[in-house]
Amino acid sequence: MIQGAGAFRENGFVFGRLSPTQTWRVLKLSHYSPMQR
């Protein structure tokens, strides 16, 4: 729980500076890029 909260806090800091569309693209890339490799 604590580690998850830390990761969420870091991600929130990064995604908070992006627009919703950019955030969606980042999430999409982060999930699908490793699969394509």
N, C-alpha and C positions, 0 to 999 in steps of 0.2 A: 504494500500500500504506500509506504513512504517513498520507495524508489519510483513507483508509478507516478506519485504526485510530483516528484522532482522532475521526471521526464516531461510530464504534462506542463509543468511550470515553464520549463525551458522551451518546449514547443509553443506554448501560448505566447511567450515573449517574441519568438521568431514570427509566428503566424499573425500575431497581433499587428505587425508592421506591414502585412501584406493585405491586399484586397481579397474578398471572398473568392474571386475567380482565380487569383494567383495561388491562394491557399489550396484550392481544389486541385490545381495543376501540380503543386508540390506533393500533395498527398497521393495523387494518382501516380506520379513518377516514383515516389518512394515505395509504393506498393508493387508496381508493375515492372519497374526497371530490373530488380533482382530476378524476377521470374523470367523475363525475356533473356537474361544472360544465362 
